Amino acid sequence: MSLTRWVQPPSEPTASLTDGLPPLPSLEAVYLTDPAALAEVLPPPLKPPAEPRVHVRITDIDLGFGTHRHKELVGYFAVEAELDGEPGEYPLLIPIDLEPAIAISRERFGEPKKLADLTLTRNGADVAGTVTRQGVAFLEMSGRVTGELPTPAPYPARQFWIKFSPSVSGAGFDGDPLLIVVEQTRTPHAIERVEGDLVLRELPGCPVVDLPVRELVSLTWQLRSSANTPKVVGPLDPVAFAPFAPIRYQ
């Protein structure tokens, strides 16, 4: 046993990041944006999809483990993309209000997490969610639940993350960036239609407005669980990826 808490045994690996978690509530929007803008935010080898879809989500993770309560709100702002002809989602931003989760998520998995203040509320049929940084609520969804939608069977999904270490010299990276593919199984438990709005606001470090809403495809309140298994696909061209790295730290 260590004499201090500065030395601890490594944690045991898990088969999935979210195995065993119950269904979680979320407010989710899907919209179409400018196809040229979406194509620009995709680092090689990701390619733009047939339809320029953007996914916005705020999820409430509120869990009890005996006397311990784990509480966090996490957002998601991702564009659809393709890798070798296979569809997936490339998150540009994963805002979260739990500070300890940021470093490990970035360093181990390459998730684009940033600290933010988030809200997610439901009062009867009225629902709302916001993501705020530097005093700006740059993502806001609100509306009223108008009815239930059919609940689909569990379905596969995929995310693309990029793990990298900025160079100590200030230029480039200490090693090639790595492309991470996250294979998911999403299990919906309930989906409700929401009549409402999605608002994007200007914030330089989180430029969601650069992917403007051309058409709001859907706004829903969902209860869903998922199993997520990440794996390293391989290295990326560091020169080609370099322009996509600075925004992670703004």
N, C-alpha and C positions, 0 to 999 in steps of 0.2 A: 504494500500500500504506500502511496506517495505521502511525503510529509506535508506537501502543500497542494493546493488546488491548481497550481500552474502546470502540473503534469497529470494527465488523465488518459486512460485507455481510449483508443478510438472506438467510435460507435459501431455496432454491428450493421452490415449492409442490409437493405430491405429490397424485396423483389419489386415493390411498387411504391411510389411516393405517397399514394393516398389510399392504400389498402386498409379496409376496416373503418373508414370514415363514414358517417351516416350521410343521407342526402342533405345538401346544403341549399338554402334559398339564394336566389340571385335575380337581379334585374338586368336584362340583356337587350341590346339593340343590334340590329344588322342594317347597314346602309350601303348604298352604291356611291362611289366617289369618282373623281377624275381619273381615268385610266392611266394617263401619262404620269400623274403624280404618284399613283400607286406603284407603277413600274420603277420609278426613280428610287423609291425607298428600299428596294429589294437588292441585297448584295449578291453577287455571283456566288454560287451557280443557281440561285433561286430565280424563277421566271414568273412573269405575271400570269394570272388566270384568265379564263375567258370572260368572266364578269368581275369588275373591280369592287369586290365586297370588303367591307370593314366590319369587325366585330368589337363591340363595346360591352363590358360586363362589370358589375360590382357584386361581390359575393360576401355573405356574412358567415364567418366560421366561428361558431360559438359552441364549444365542447366542454363537457364535464368528465373528469377522470377522478372519481371518488370525491375528495374535498377540493381538488384542484380544478380551476376553470381556465380554459384556454380560449382567448377571444382575440380575433383579428378580422379586419375588413381588407379585402384585396380586390383590386381592379384589374382590368385587362383591356388593352387596346391593340388589336392585331389586324393585319391585312391577310387576305388569302394569297397563296403562292403555290407554285409547283416546283417539285424537284424530280428530275428525270421523268416528267410527265405525270407524276403522282401528286394529288392535291394535299394541301395542308394549310396551316396558319402560321404566320410569322409575327410574333408579338413585338411591337415597337416599344411598348411600355407596360410594365406591371407595377402599378402603384400599390403601396401597402402601408398600413399604419403600425406595423410591428417591426421596430428597429432591428432586433437581433436576427431577423430572418433575411435581412438584405445582403449582408456580406457573404454568408454561406451560399445563398441562392446565386449570386453573381459568380463567386469564385469556383464553386463546385459544378454548377449546372450551366452557367452562362445566361441565366434569366435576367432580363432588363428591368430589375426592380429599382424603384425609387421610393423614398419615404414621402408620405403624403397624409393628409387628413381626409378620411372618407366617412360618408354617411350612407346608410341604407335603412329606409323606414317603410313600414306598411301599417296603415291605419284603416282597417276595413278594406274598402276597394281602392283607397288612395295609396299610391306607391311613389317613392322618390329616392334618388341616389345622387351623390355628388362626390367629386374628387377635387381636392384643393391643395395647391402648393403656392407658397409665397403670397398667400392671401387671395389668390385667384381661384375661383371655382371653374377650372378649365374644362371639366366634363360634368354635365348635368342631365339627368333623365328624370322625367316625372310624368304621371298620368293616372289613369283610373282603370282598374281591372274590369273588363266587360264580358268575360266568359271563359269557359274552359276550352282548351284545344285538345285534339287527340294526342295521347301519349305514345310516342313511338317505342319500338323495341330498342334494346341496347345497340349501339352502333360504333364502328371504329372511327377514330379521328387521329390527326397527326399535328404536331407542332414542330417548328424549327427554331432552335436556340443556337447562339454562337458564343462560345467560351473563349476568352482571350485575356492576355496579361500585357498591359501597356509596358513598353520598354522603360527601364530606369534612365535611359539617356534622354527620354522625352520624344523620341522619334520611332515610330513603328512599334513592334511587339517583341517581347522576350519569348520567342517561339511562335510557330504558326498558329493563327486562330483555328479553332476546332468547330466543325459543324456537328451539332447535337440534334438527333431526331427523337422526338418523344412520341411513342406509340400509345394511344389512349383507347380505352373503352368507356364511352359515356353512357350512363344509364339514367334516362329521364324517369322521374316519379310523378310529376305533374307539371303541366304547362298551361298558363293562362294568358289570354290576349290582353294587351294594355293599349288603350287609346291615349296617346300623349305625345311628348316631344323629346328630342335629343338636342342639346345645345352644346356647341363647342366654343371655347373662348381662347383668346390669344394668351400664350405664355411661352416666351422664347425657349426655355429648357424643355418644354413639353409641347411641341408645335402641332397639336392635333388639328388645328384649323388649316394646316397645309394639305390636309386630306378632307376637303369640304363635303358636306352632305348634299349629294345630288338627288337622292331618293331614299327615304326611310322605308326599308323593306319590311321590318318587323320590330315590335317592341313587346317583350314578354316578361312575365314573372315565372321563374322556373324553380323547381325543386329537383336536384340532380346529384348523383354521385358519379365518381369516375375512378378508373385505375390508370395510372400513368407510369410508363417504363421508359426512361431515357437511355440512349446509347450513343456513343461516339461513331459518327460516320467516317470522318477523316479530316485532314487539314484543308484550309482554304488559302488562297493566294493572299498573302499579307498586304501586298500593294493594292490589290483590288478592294480589299475590305477596309483599308485605312480610313476612307471618308465616312464610313458608317459607325466608327467607334466614338468620336468625341461627344456626340449627343448623350451617350450613356452617363456622362459625368457632369451634366449641366443641370 
